[in-house]
């Protein structure tokens, strides 16, 4: 189930987003401008689409994963391949951007 998270998540929301892959990880799309995220589903692009339909701009949305058990954020997704934004890899290469993504993920998901 894909949920758009705008404020601190609940345990029930984490469980809903984790249904696809169990407690191992949750695929995310993070809007670094609006400081919200969409999580759950099979593909990062599904989460990305949910944010775009909610009003996010493509240039602001980046893929990441949240690992609930270890509370680790990873930054690898096919949606991150953006030569026009100087990101030539599936992994977010800009350290400042990675920091922004991680800050948003932790603010919204690490509260439980």
Secondary structure per residue as TSV (DSSP state, phi and psi in degrees):
chain	resnum	aa	ss	phi	psi
A	1	X	-	360.0	131.5
A	2	X	-	-96.2	126.5
A	3	X	E	-121.7	143.2
A	4	X	E	-94.8	124.5
A	5	X	E	-109.0	120.3
A	6	X	-	-111.9	-17.2
A	7	X	S	-145.5	174.1
A	8	X	-	-44.7	130.1
A	9	X	-	-73.8	156.5
A	10	X	-	-102.8	164.5
A	11	X	H	-59.2	-40.3
A	12	X	H	-61.5	-40.3
A	13	X	H	-66.0	-41.4
A	14	X	H	-59.2	-45.9
A	15	X	H	-61.9	-40.0
A	16	X	H	-64.5	-44.0
A	17	X	H	-69.8	-28.7
A	18	X	T	-84.4	-3.2
A	19	X	T	-56.0	-37.9
A	20	X	T	-63.6	-42.2
A	21	X	T	-122.8	15.1
A	22	X	T	70.0	-154.4
A	23	X	T	-84.8	4.1
A	24	X	S	-67.2	-50.7
A	25	X	-	-166.0	162.7
A	26	X	E	-125.6	126.2
A	27	X	E	-75.3	139.0
A	28	X	E	-131.5	155.6
A	29	X	E	-126.3	129.7
A	30	X	E	-117.9	125.4
A	31	X	E	-91.3	107.8
A	32	X	T	-75.6	-16.0
A	33	X	T	-84.6	-48.7
A	34	X	T	-84.1	-11.7
A	35	X	T	56.1	48.2
A	36	X	E	-130.5	170.5
A	37	X	E	-145.8	160.8
A	38	X	E	-118.4	136.7
A	39	X	E	-138.5	154.1
A	40	X	-	106.5	-176.3
A	41	X	S	83.0	176.2
A	42	X	S	-87.6	-33.5
A	43	X	-	-125.5	148.3
A	44	X	H	-59.2	-35.1
A	45	X	H	-65.1	-27.4
A	46	X	H	-65.6	-42.4
A	47	X	H	-67.2	-42.2
A	48	X	H	-57.5	-46.0
A	49	X	H	-61.2	-39.8
A	50	X	H	-60.6	-42.0
A	51	X	H	-68.4	-40.4
A	52	X	H	-61.8	-41.3
A	53	X	H	-66.6	-23.4
A	54	X	T	-87.5	-3.4
A	55	X	T	113.0	0.8
A	56	X	-	-70.4	155.4
A	57	X	-	-98.2	139.7
A	58	X	G	-51.4	-42.0
A	59	X	G	-65.8	-17.8
A	60	X	G	-96.4	-6.3
A	61	X	E	-105.4	125.1
A	62	X	E	-129.5	148.9
A	63	X	E	-89.9	143.8
A	64	X	E	-155.8	172.7
A	65	X	E	-129.0	146.0
A	66	X	E	-114.7	127.8
A	67	X	E	-105.9	97.6
A	68	X	T	-58.0	-39.6
A	69	X	T	-68.9	-42.1
A	70	X	T	-93.3	-10.6
A	71	X	T	56.4	42.7
A	72	X	E	-107.9	143.1
A	73	X	E	-110.2	131.8
A	74	X	E	-119.9	159.5
A	75	X	-	-125.4	33.9
A	76	X	B	-111.9	124.0
A	77	X	-	-162.9	147.9
A	78	X	G	-62.2	-28.4
A	79	X	G	-70.4	-11.1
A	80	X	G	-84.3	-8.2
A	81	X	-	-75.6	101.5
A	82	X	B	-139.4	82.2
A	83	X	G	-56.4	-35.0
A	84	X	G	-66.2	-17.9
A	85	X	G	-111.6	19.7
A	86	X	T	62.2	28.1
A	87	X	B	-115.5	102.8
A	88	X	-	-98.7	11.8
A	89	X	S	-131.2	164.0
A	90	X	S	-70.7	-21.0
A	91	X	B	-92.8	138.7
A	92	X	-	-64.3	121.4
A	93	X	-	-92.5	-31.0
A	94	X	-	-74.2	118.2
A	95	X	H	-65.3	-36.0
A	96	X	H	-66.0	-40.9
A	97	X	H	-65.9	-42.2
A	98	X	H	-58.3	-42.2
A	99	X	H	-62.3	-42.3
A	100	X	H	-62.4	-45.0
A	101	X	H	-60.6	-49.0
A	102	X	H	-61.6	-40.6
A	103	X	H	-60.5	-43.7
A	104	X	H	-66.0	-46.1
A	105	X	H	-59.3	-48.8
A	106	X	H	-65.1	-40.2
A	107	X	H	-59.6	-39.8
A	108	X	H	-91.0	-30.5
A	109	X	H	-112.8	-17.3
A	110	X	T	-92.7	9.0
A	111	X	T	-82.4	-11.8
A	112	X	-	-93.6	360.0
